[in-house]
Amino acid sequence: MSSGQAQATPAPASLIYRPLSYVERIDPAELFPQSQPLEVELGSGDGSFLADWAARHPDHNFLGVERLLGRLRKLDRKGRRAGLTNLRLLRIEAAYLLEYLLPRGSVHALHLYFPDPWPKRKHRLKRLVNARFAEVAALAVVPGGTIYLRTDDEDYFAQMIGAFETNAKYRSVETSAALQTALTDFEREFESRGVATLRAAFRLESQGLVRV
């Protein structure tokens, strides 16, 4: 190889990132070999969506967040087989990462697909997406960045919509046709059973004054 040719960045031994501290904000420069726009998926499942989307967009960096280690290891293997140097994974609760570990104004796209709907009325306070979630997300997302939501639960979908439509920092936008073709494992299963996916997307217009 001549000195003028760029060498490909080798894939790490593991894509799972283990921070030295869980009380200090993550520095994306420590995770990724190149400085690129960051997209984050909260609750990556088996990684069907994230591995596909990261492969389609090598000019973006992707952080997958998952609490279950088995799922994270499955995505790790999938990402390394595909040579995805723009993908990193973190085992942690999504709400904690969003509020305490992501740097302010660092995320260009936040993906949250099929979170636990907690369908019983007495459990609905455990749902991740609510008015507070919209406020906290406004701290992590860059102005002009977008939050993408999917669920199959109509009641939870109405709650999601309400949380963002009542927040003046956001405006509703369309989910691109390309993004709609990148499916999660849950989505494939639901489609096979004829269950419709409910989608919404909200763009952060201004971070403004955020109270959390």
C-alpha positions in Angstrom: 0.0 0.0 0.0 1.4 3.4 -0.9 1.8 6.1 1.7 -0.9 8.1 0.0 -3.6 5.4 0.6 -5.8 5.6 3.6 -5.8 2.5 5.8 -9.2 1.0 6.9 -9.8 1.3 10.6 -9.8 -2.2 12.1 -12.8 -3.4 14.0 -12.2 -3.6 17.8 -12.2 -6.9 19.6 -15.6 -6.0 21.1 -18.1 -3.2 20.3 -19.3 -3.1 23.9 -18.1 0.0 25.6 -17.4 -0.1 29.3 -16.9 3.4 30.7 -14.5 4.0 33.5 -17.2 6.1 35.3 -21.0 5.9 35.3 -21.4 9.4 36.8 -19.4 11.4 34.2 -20.7 12.1 30.7 -19.4 10.0 27.8 -16.9 11.5 25.4 -17.9 10.2 21.9 -14.3 10.7 20.8 -13.3 7.8 23.1 -15.8 5.5 21.5 -15.4 6.1 17.7 -12.4 6.3 15.4 -14.0 9.2 13.5 -15.9 12.3 14.6 -19.3 12.0 12.9 -22.9 12.8 13.7 -24.1 10.6 16.5 -27.3 8.5 16.5 -28.5 6.6 19.6 -31.0 3.8 19.9 -32.5 3.3 23.3 -33.3 -0.4 23.7 -31.6 -2.1 20.8 -33.1 -5.6 21.2 -31.3 -8.1 19.0 -29.9 -5.2 16.9 -31.8 -5.9 13.7 -32.5 -2.2 13.2 -29.2 -0.7 14.4 -26.9 -3.1 12.5 -28.8 -2.5 9.3 -29.0 1.3 9.7 -25.3 1.7 10.8 -24.3 -0.3 7.7 -26.3 2.0 5.4 -24.8 5.1 7.0 -21.0 4.8 7.5 -20.8 8.6 7.7 -22.7 8.5 11.1 -21.7 7.0 14.4 -24.2 4.8 16.3 -24.6 4.0 19.9 -26.9 1.1 20.9 -28.2 0.9 24.4 -29.5 -2.3 25.9 -30.0 -3.5 29.5 -29.9 -7.3 28.7 -26.4 -8.6 28.2 -27.4 -11.5 26.0 -29.0 -9.1 23.5 -26.0 -6.8 23.6 -23.6 -9.7 22.9 -25.7 -10.8 20.0 -25.6 -7.3 18.5 -21.8 -7.2 19.2 -21.3 -10.3 17.1 -23.5 -9.0 14.4 -21.7 -5.7 14.2 -18.2 -7.2 14.2 -19.1 -9.7 11.5 -20.2 -6.7 9.4 -17.1 -4.7 10.2 -19.1 -1.8 11.6 -16.4 0.5 13.1 -19.1 3.2 13.4 -21.1 1.1 16.0 -20.6 1.0 19.7 -22.8 -0.6 22.5 -23.5 0.2 26.1 -25.2 -1.9 28.8 -27.3 0.5 30.9 -30.8 1.7 31.6 -32.0 4.0 28.8 -33.4 6.7 31.0 -30.1 7.0 33.0 -28.0 7.2 29.9 -30.2 9.9 28.4 -30.2 12.1 31.5 -26.8 11.6 33.0 -24.3 10.2 30.5 -25.0 11.6 27.0 -23.2 15.0 26.5 -25.5 18.0 26.1 -26.4 18.6 22.4 -24.5 15.6 21.1 -27.2 13.5 19.5 -28.4 14.1 15.9 -31.0 11.3 16.0 -32.6 9.4 18.9 -34.4 6.1 18.1 -36.8 4.5 20.5 -38.7 1.6 19.0 -41.2 -0.6 20.8 -40.4 0.2 24.4 -42.3 -1.8 27.0 -45.9 -0.5 26.8 -46.7 -1.4 30.5 -50.4 -1.9 29.4 -51.9 -2.3 32.8 -53.2 1.0 34.1 -51.4 0.7 37.5 -48.1 0.2 35.7 -48.3 3.1 33.2 -46.1 5.4 35.4 -43.2 3.1 34.4 -43.5 4.0 30.7 -40.3 5.6 29.4 -41.9 8.2 27.2 -43.7 11.0 29.0 -43.5 14.8 29.4 -40.2 14.5 31.4 -38.7 12.3 28.7 -39.3 15.0 26.1 -37.7 17.6 28.3 -34.6 15.4 29.1 -34.2 14.5 25.5 -34.1 18.2 24.6 -30.8 18.4 26.5 -29.1 15.6 24.7 -30.3 16.3 21.1 -28.8 19.0 18.9 -31.2 21.7 17.7 -32.4 20.3 14.4 -32.0 16.7 15.6 -34.9 14.3 15.5 -36.5 11.8 17.9 -38.0 8.8 16.2 -40.7 6.7 17.9 -42.4 3.4 17.0 -44.8 1.2 18.9 -47.7 -1.2 18.3 -49.6 0.0 21.4 -52.3 2.6 20.5 -52.6 3.9 24.1 -48.9 4.3 24.5 -48.6 6.0 21.1 -51.2 8.6 22.2 -49.1 9.2 25.3 -45.9 9.6 23.2 -47.6 12.0 20.8 -49.0 14.1 23.7 -45.6 14.3 25.4 -44.0 15.9 22.3 -46.9 17.9 20.8 -47.4 19.8 24.0 -43.8 20.7 24.2 -43.0 23.9 22.3 -39.4 22.9 21.6 -40.5 20.3 19.1 -42.4 20.0 15.9 -43.8 16.9 14.2 -42.0 15.7 11.1 -42.3 12.7 8.7 -40.3 9.6 9.1 -38.4 9.1 5.8 -39.3 6.2 3.6 -35.7 4.8 3.9 -35.9 4.8 7.7 -39.2 3.0 7.6 -37.6 0.1 5.7 -35.1 -0.5 8.5 -37.1 -2.8 10.8 -36.6 -4.1 14.3 -37.0 -7.7 15.4 -40.3 -6.8 17.0 -41.5 -5.1 13.9 -40.8 -8.1 11.7 -42.7 -10.3 14.0 -45.7 -7.9 14.3 -45.8 -7.5 10.5 -46.0 -11.2 10.0 -49.0 -11.2 12.3 -50.7 -8.3 10.6 -50.0 -5.9 13.5 -49.5 -2.3 12.3 -46.6 -0.2 13.4 -47.4 3.3 14.7 -44.7 5.8 13.9 -44.0 9.4 14.9 -41.0 11.8 14.6 -40.3 15.1 16.3 -37.6 17.6 15.4 -36.0 19.7 18.2 -36.4 23.3 17.1 -34.6 24.9 20.1 -33.2 23.6 23.3 -34.3 26.8 25.1 -34.7 26.7 28.9 -35.1 23.1 29.9 -36.5 22.3 33.4 -35.9 18.7 34.6 
